[in-house]
Amino acid sequence: MPEIHIERVHSLGLAAARKLAFRWAETAEEKLDMECTYEEGKTSDLVSFTRAGVNGELKVTKDHFVLDARLGFLLGAFKERIETEIVKNLDKLLAEKDPHKAWDSAVAKHGEKKKEKEKTAPAKKAPAAKKAK
């Protein structure tokens, strides 16, 4: 069974992180037809989510978000796309609330684009060595 594991560090504190996680759960219910349950704890919260083909949890602490999801057989084929969307949406929410994350996200995106260009750029040939006379 394909699994997704995403961790994000933040500087929001538990109260603000809780609000953001609750918003994430509402969006998951509305847009992805997920069934979410939210459990508040003293030092961390847990959002459990499920729908046909996927289930998982989002753990919320004062300085971390940790998402673990398990995909069923059919959705497993779309793991990379699903993971990309989750990362994009979580990073967007974090960037709205955590100014440091907006900068970190922009820097990370720039690094990813640079790496992608390097992967797709044609290989350069080394110049021919000159023979000494």
C-alpha positions in Angstrom: 0.0 0.0 0.0 1.6 3.3 -1.1 2.2 5.8 1.7 2.8 9.5 1.9 4.8 11.2 4.7 5.1 15.0 4.8 6.7 17.0 7.6 6.7 20.8 7.9 8.3 22.9 10.5 6.6 26.2 11.5 6.8 28.9 14.0 3.1 29.5 14.6 2.7 28.1 18.1 -0.1 25.6 18.9 -3.1 27.9 18.9 -2.4 29.3 15.4 -1.3 25.9 14.1 -4.6 24.5 15.4 -6.6 27.1 13.4 -4.6 26.3 10.3 -5.1 22.6 10.7 -8.8 23.0 11.2 -9.0 25.1 8.0 -7.1 22.3 6.2 -9.6 19.8 7.5 -12.6 21.9 6.3 -11.0 22.2 2.9 -10.3 18.5 2.7 -14.0 17.8 3.5 -15.3 20.3 1.0 -13.0 19.8 -1.9 -11.8 16.2 -1.5 -14.9 14.7 0.0 -12.9 13.5 3.0 -14.5 12.7 6.3 -12.3 14.4 9.0 -12.3 14.2 12.8 -10.4 16.7 14.9 -9.1 15.8 18.3 -7.5 18.5 20.4 -4.9 17.6 22.9 -2.8 19.4 25.5 0.4 19.6 23.5 -0.7 18.3 20.1 -3.8 17.8 18.0 -4.7 15.0 15.6 -6.8 15.3 12.4 -7.9 11.9 11.1 -9.1 11.8 7.5 -10.6 9.1 5.3 -12.5 8.5 2.1 -12.6 5.6 -0.4 -9.0 4.8 -1.3 -7.2 6.9 1.3 -6.9 7.4 5.0 -4.5 9.1 7.2 -3.6 11.6 10.0 -2.3 15.1 10.3 -0.5 15.6 13.7 -0.3 19.2 14.8 2.2 20.6 17.3 3.4 24.0 18.3 6.2 23.8 15.7 5.4 20.9 13.3 2.9 19.4 11.0 3.3 15.7 10.2 1.0 14.1 7.7 0.9 10.4 7.1 -1.5 8.9 4.5 -2.1 5.5 3.1 -3.4 5.2 -0.4 -5.4 2.2 -1.7 -4.5 0.3 -4.8 -6.2 2.5 -7.3 -5.0 5.8 -5.9 -1.5 4.4 -5.5 -0.9 5.0 -9.2 -1.4 8.7 -8.6 0.8 8.9 -5.4 3.2 11.6 -6.8 0.4 13.8 -8.0 -1.5 13.5 -4.8 1.6 14.1 -2.7 2.4 17.2 -4.8 -1.1 18.6 -4.3 -1.0 18.0 -0.5 2.4 19.7 -0.3 1.3 22.7 -2.4 -1.9 23.2 -0.3 -0.1 22.8 3.0 2.7 25.1 2.0 0.2 27.7 0.7 -1.7 27.7 4.1 1.6 28.0 6.0 2.9 30.8 3.8 -0.3 32.8 4.5 0.2 32.5 8.3 3.9 32.2 8.7 6.0 34.9 7.0 9.2 32.8 7.4 7.6 29.9 5.5 6.7 32.2 2.6 10.4 32.9 2.2 11.4 29.3 2.7 8.9 28.1 0.2 10.1 30.6 -2.4 13.7 29.6 -1.9 12.8 25.9 -2.1 10.8 26.4 -5.3 13.7 28.2 -6.8 16.1 25.3 -5.9 13.6 22.8 -7.3 13.4 24.7 -10.6 17.2 25.0 -10.8 17.6 21.2 -10.3 14.9 20.5 -12.9 16.7 22.6 -15.4 19.9 20.9 -14.7 18.3 17.5 -15.2 16.7 18.4 -18.6 19.6 20.5 -20.0 21.6 18.6 -22.6 24.9 17.3 -21.4 27.9 19.5 -22.4 30.9 17.8 -23.9 34.2 18.5 -22.3 36.5 20.5 -24.6 38.9 18.4 -26.6 42.3 18.2 -24.9 45.1 20.0 -26.9 48.1 18.0 -27.7 51.5 19.4 -26.6 54.1 19.7 -29.4 
